[in-house]
Amino acid sequence: MEIFAGDGLIGSDAAFTKFATIVDTCIGDGELPASFRHSVLQLALIFACGINQLSPGAYLLRRDLFPSITTFIKSPETERYTFEAILLLSVLANFHKSDAAKLNPYLQKIRNTNDQALMRKLCWAANYAADAAVKAYREKSDDSVPTLAKSFGSLLTSLRPDRVLASDPPRELFKDQPIEAAVVLLPVFEFLHLNPLFANVLVESMSSTRDEKSQSTQIPPPPFTLLTLSSYLLTHASSSSSSRAIAYANLSINMLLVMAENATVMDAFCQPVAESIKLCQQRLPVLPTPPSPRPPLCALLDCVVLWFRHNLHKKLEVNNYVTCVRICNRVVWYLQKKHVRLEYEWVELWTSIIGLLAFLSSKLDNLTTTGGVEQLIQETVCFLDFAVCQAELYLPSPRSLHEFIASRSKLSKCTIYELVRSSSVLAKKKSVLKTLGMPIAPSNRRASMRSDSAGKALAHLLLVVEFYENKLTAAGSKTATDAMRVVAREIEKEGLHGVDSSQETDDPPSRSEDVVGFIRTACVDGLMLMP
């Protein structure tokens, strides 16, 4: 404050107040040259990111810059600098967000604005920035859909002696990813989380038709690009042991949860689209390539699968796993509520969920976490039970329901045999949940209720699993095909054992939260973007 004020601490109030006034006046003045207004905006962004959460940042809250930033973004002369303007807005909105949210004018303005022109500019800028971040990943390792020539070239390369055992790209390859442009996810998250109108603006671009030629030359609609970027962030999150990469993954996961909890987004994501959403294929095992474009909701679920699949480490990011389970729960709840039968590779999701429980069973005593493993187990078990109970309402066909019960084959869409063959994994959870069910302090009543629900859910899961396990044993099924026939016959004759899908399900509470800790990363990357 002494350096900026120039007259010791005594003159700091007048100096910073004057600084905020000059910034506000200059960036909102359409009569000034665009280059000058841009320089002032950059100065404000450098100041806001450099100060971060220190007290001088409050001067930019006393002087509400929202109208001038909005004017700057919508002005034809300065709209090309929208990315920097919305980054400044989101940095200001996160100043002491956890303890002064009601006093922050930028949060209130983001929540209450109905300026759709502003929101469209945000989507436009976010789309280009997110696309640049995706291209940076692909420049490190090309995972685009292979053409005949590319496949032949890859085959020849693989025959080289030094490439025989090649698998994943080395983790060091992505240590500097994502590039700083990915920080655009922060303003997208803020608007999507706070403003109910923004979701309409975000998904409206999906309805515009594009011919086949333009699809190959233009950037996909913003929701598609955001899902694509999320897939890369979640695939490589923990591969480089970077706290920055984890921070971006956390922001992305919370953005996906907000999408899953938004009815407007979910309605749009369940509709068929004309083009495929390209997702990360840079780490093994890769996601199956769909034969044709799918509803965007499939891509959202794939992002969750990528997190489950590639981030199981001793140092477990428990909160992110809990959030991913909540995303799955919200998606299944929405599908069964709307009776939407989603054509999706469900086996990939069930295998990932069971894999998480198996990992927790084997590594529970050796995990390095900040706590919450018990909650993760409880919510995962409850989700699996809910998915089984509602299976007949959202799985796309009777065959997929049979496969959910009986088949381990990777050719199947989804599987109950994944549950049957994993009965030992589920059984191991009994001891954990029994411990969690012990009397605890009244202050932890919510945790006690969650533990009780998880215990009942696990008991029901084991009831269903043991029933079909006994049927398969009695029939002497030795192959997946034999198991499928047995389960199909049982379900067609008696229905899904122990399940009443006609029961009404309560609307789940909203679980999305502010991503308060990301502001540190945003400020560092914001400074890196400045000249």
N, C-alpha and C positions, 0 to 999 in steps of 0.2 A: 504493500500500500504506500510505503514511503517513496519507493522508486516511481510509481505511477503518478502519485499526487504531486511530487516535486516540492512540497512544502511541509514535510513531516506528516504525522498522523492527523494533525489539527486541520489541515486543508484537504484531507482525503475525501471527505463527504462532498464538498463542492466540486472537486476535480472529477470524481467518478460520476456524479450526477450530470455534469456537463458532458462527459464522454458519452453517456447513454443517450443524452438529448441529441448530440451531434449524429450519432449512429442512426437514431430513429429518423431524424430529419433528412439525412442524406439518402438512405436507401429507399425511402418512400417518395422522394422528389423526382417526378418524371421529367422535370426540366433539366436536370443535371445529366452529363454524359454517362452512358451506360457503363463505360470502363471505369469511371470514377465511382459510381454506385457499387460496382462489383468489388472494387478495392476496399471500400468501406465495409461491405459485407464480409469480406475475407478477414479484415482486421477484427471485426466483432466476433467472428468464428474462432480466430486465433486466441482472442482474449477469453472467450467462454470456455474453450477447451483447455487453455493453459491454466485458468483459474480453477476449473473443474468444480469441486464442491466447497472451495474456500469462500470466505465471507464477501469479498468484492463482487462475486457473481450476483449478489442480491440487488445490486444497482440496476442490472438488466431486467430484474423483475419489477422494480419500482416503476420503471418506464416501460409500459406495455408496447413491445415491438411487433406484436402480432399483426396489426393493420398494415404497417409499413412492409413487413415481410410478405404478406399476402399481395400487396400492390406490386412488390418487386417480382414475385413469381408470375403474376398474371400479365405483367407488362411485356409487350412484344419485344422491346429492346433488351430486356434482361431475362426472359424466360429460359434462355439456354443455360443460365446459372441456377436453375431450380434445385439441382441436387445439393449444392452448398447451402441454399436458403432453407430447405427442409431439414437439413442436418443441424443448422443453427437452431431452428425451431424445436427440434426434438432434444437437443442438448439443454436448452433453456427449460423445457418442460420437465426434465429430469433433475433439475437443481433441488437438492434436499427433498426428493420426491416422497420418501417414506415418512418424513415427519412434518412436512409442510404442504401436503398436497392441496389442501383447501385454500391455501394462500397463494398458490402458484397460478397467475393469470393465464399462462399458456396452456395448462391442463384444462382449465375451464373453457378456454376458447376452442381448443381441439374438440372437447366434448360437445360443445353447443353449436359450432358452426354448421351452417347448411350450404356453404359455398361449394357447389359441385365442380365449378371451374377450377378451384384450388385443388380439389381432390383428384381431378383428372390430370392436372399437371404433376401431382405427386406420383400417380400411377405411371405416367409417361417417363418421368425421371427414374423411378425405381426400376422400371423394366429395363432401361438401358444399362443402369449400374449393375443390376443383378446379372444381366446377360454378359457383361464384361467380366464379372467374377467367375461365371461358369466357363467362359472361354479360357480364362487363366488356368483353371484346373485342366482343361482339355489340352492346352498347350504343353502341360507337363506329361500327360499320357493320353493319347488319342483313344477314346472309347466309343467313338461314333459307330453307328450301325455299319457293319462291314459290307463292302461291295465285293463283286467277284474278283476284281483285280487286287483289292486289298487283302482278301482272304488268301489268294494264291501267294501274294508276297509274304503274308504272315506265316504260311506253311513253309515256304523256303527258308525264312528266317529261323523258324523253330527247329529246322534240321541241322542248324549250325551246332557244333559240339558245345560251344559255350552257352547255348540257349536251351539245352535239352531239359534241364531242371528248372527253367524259369517259371515263376508263378506270379505273385503280386508284384507290382512296382515297389521299389524300395521305399520305406517310410520317409526317409530323409528327403525324398523328391517333393513332398508336399509340406515341408516344415514351415515354409513362408506363406502358406495358404490359410485362409482366403486372402485375396488382395483387399486393400482398404475400402474399395468401392462397395463391398458387402455390408458396410455399416448402414447402407440404405434400408436394411431390414428394420432398424430401430424406428424411424418415422412410420413405416408401414404398420408395424406392430402397434404403435401408439394410437394411430387413427383407427385401426381395426378393433382395438380393444376398447377405445373410449367412445367412438362416434358410430351410432347405429346406421347412419346414412352411408358411411364409407363403403360398407360391404356391397351395397347396390352399385356404386361406381366401380368398384374393383372388378366385379364379375360381368359388368355390362359388355366389356370388350370380348367376352367369350362368345357372344351371340352374333358377332359380325362374321360374315362369310368371307373366306379367302380362297382364291383358286389355288390349284396345285402348284403353279409356278411361284406365286407370292409366298406360299408356305415355306419354300426352300430358301427364299432370299430375305424375308422379313423376320424380325424378332417375334416370337410367339406372344400371345396375350399375357399381360402381367401375372395373372394367377398361375399360368403354366410355367413361366420363368421362375417365379418364387418357389414353386414345387421342385423344379429342376435344381435350383441352387441349394435348396434344403437337402436334397438327396446327396449332394457332394459334401456339404457341411457335416451331415450325420454319418456318412461313410468314413470320413477321415478324422472325425473329432478327436479320438484318443490315440490315433496312430502315431502322432508326433510328440505326444506327452506335453502339449502346449496348452497353457491355461487360456491363451487367447482363442485357440481353436475350440476348446470346451465352452468358452463364453458365447461364441457364435452359435454353437450347436444348441446350447440352452435357450438362446433367443429364438432360434428357428423352431425348436420343439414347442415353445410356448406360443409362437405364432400359429403353428398347426393346431394346437388345442383351441385357440380362439376361433379359428376357422371351423373346427368340428362343433363348437358350441353355438355357431351362428347359423340360424335357420336359412337365411338368404344364401349364404355360401354353400350350405349343404344341398339346398334345392338345386342350385346351379351345378354343383359338382356331381350330382347323380344323373345329369342329362348326358346323352351321347354327344360326342364331339367329332369333328372331321379330321383331326390330326392327332398323332400320338405325342405324349409328353415324354421327352427324353430324360432318363434318369441315369444316375452314376452307375457305371459298370467297371470301375477301376480296381475293385478288390474281389477276391474269390471267397466264397461262391457268389457268382453274379445272379441277379434277378432273372427269371425267365423272360424272354422277349415276347410280348403279346403279339398275336398274329394280326391284329387290327387295332385301330384306336379304341380306347376304353373311356368310360366316364372318369373325370379327373379324380374322383374319390379313390379310385384304385391307386393312383399315383401317391395320394396322401398316405394311404395304408402302406404302400411300398416304402415310403420314407421312414415310417415307424419300424418296419421290418429291417431296414438297413441299420438303424440304430441298435436294435436288439442283436443283430447278427455280428456287428463289427466292434462292439464296445464292451464286451464282457472281459473285464480285467480284475485283478486283485484289488486295484484301487477303483472301486465301483462308484460311478456317478449315480447314486441312488435316486436323487430327486428327479433327474431326467428320465430314469426308468419308470418311476411312479407316474410322471406326466404322460409318458407314452402309453402306459396301461390305461390311463384315463381317456386318452384320445380313442383307443380301441373301444373302450366301454361306451363312449359317447356315440361313436359311429354305429356300433351294433344297435344301441338303443334307438337311434334315429331310423335305421333301416327297418327294424321290427315295428316301430311306431307307425311309419308310413307304408309298411308292407312293400318295401322295395327289395326285390330279389337281385342282388348285385352279382354279376358275372365277374368273379375275381379268383385268383389263385390262392384260395383260402388256406391250402396246405402250407404255404410259406409262412403265414401268420401263426397258425397253430404250432408248427414246428419251432418257430422262434420263441413263442410263449413257453412251451414245454422246455425248450433249451435253457431259458432263463431260470425256471424252477429247478432244473437239474443242476445248473451251475451253482445256484444258491444252496442246494442240498449238499453239494460236495465241498464247497468253499466257505461255508458260513462262518467257521471259526477263524478263517485266515483273511477275511476281507478288511481292507482299509477304507473306511467311510466316515462320514460325519454323522452317522446314525440314520435311522429310518428303514433299515432292512426289514424289520418286522412288518412295518406298514406296507412295504412293497410286496411282501409275501401275501399279506392279507388281501390287498386290492387285486393282485393277480389271480388268486384263487377265486375271489368273488366274481371277477370278470369271466373266468373260464366257465363257472357254473351258470352265469347269466347267458353266455353265448350258447351253451348246450340247451338251456331251457327254451330259448327263443329261436333255435336253429331252423325250425320249420317255417318261420316267418321271413327270413332274410336270405337263406341259402337258395341258389338259383333253380334247383331241380330236386326231385326225389332222389336221383342218383347221387347228387352231391351230399345229401343227408346221409345216405348209406355209406358213402366214402368217409364222411365225418366220423362215422362209428367204426368202420371196419378196415380201411386200407392204409397200409404204410407206403404204398407205391408212390413214387414221385410223379407218376403220370396222373394221379388223381388230383382233383381240385381242392379237396379238404378232407379231414380225416378224424373219425372217433377212434379208430385203432391207434391214432396218435395218443389218445387218452388211455386206451386199453394197454398198449405196450409200455406206457409210462406210468402204470399204476404204482410201481415201486417209488417213483419220484413223488407222486401225490401222497403216498402213504407216509413218506418221511416227513411231510409237513405236519402230521398229527402231533408229534412231540413238540414242535415249535409252537403251534397254535395252542397246545395244552398249557405250555409255559406262559404264553401271552394271556391265557384266560384266567390266570391266578388273580386273586383279589388285589386291587391296586388303589391308589389314592383317589379320592373324589375328583381332584383336579384333572385326572386323566380319564374321566368318565367316557369321553368320546372315543378314546383308544380302546377302552373296555368293550364298548358297543360294537366297534369295528371288529375286534377280535372274536366276539360272539357270532357276528354275521359270517365271518370267514370260517369259523368252525362248522357252522351249519352248511355253508356252501361246500366245504371240503367233504363233509359226510355225504351230502347228496351226490357229489361227483363220484366218490368211491362206490356208492350204491349203483349208479348207472354203469360205471366201468366194470365192476365185479359181475353184474348181470350178464353183460355181453361177453366178458372174458370166459365165464362159465359156459355160455352157449357155444363159443368157438372151441373150447376144450372138448365139450361133449360131442361136437360134430367132427372132431379130429381134423380141423382145418389146418393145412400145412402151407398154403399159398395165399397171397393177397386176394386172388380171384375166388378161391373157396370161401375165404372169410367174408368177402363182399356178398356172396350168394346167401350165406347164413344170416348175415345182418339184414340184408334186404328183405328176406323172407320174414324175419321177426318183426321188423318195423311195419311192413305192409299188413301183417296180420294183427298186431297189437298196438301199433304206434310206438313212438319213442318211449322206452321204459322209464317210469318214474318222473315224467315231465308233463306239465299242464301248461302249454303255451297260451291258453286262452285267458290266463290270469292277467289282470291289468298291471302294468308296471308304472311306478311313479316317475315323474319327470326328475332326472338327476339334477342336483344343484350345479350351478356354474362353478368351475374349479380354476378358471384362468386367473392369474395374478400378475401384478406388475413385475417386470424384470429389472429390479432396482440395481443390481450389481453390475449390469452391462455398461453403465455410463462411464466407468473407468476405461474400458476398452474403446468405447466410442470416442472419448476425448483424445486418447492416444492416436487412434487412427485418423481422427479429424485433423489433428496437427500434422500428421504425415502427408495428408492430401494438400496441405497449403504450400504455397511457394516459399 
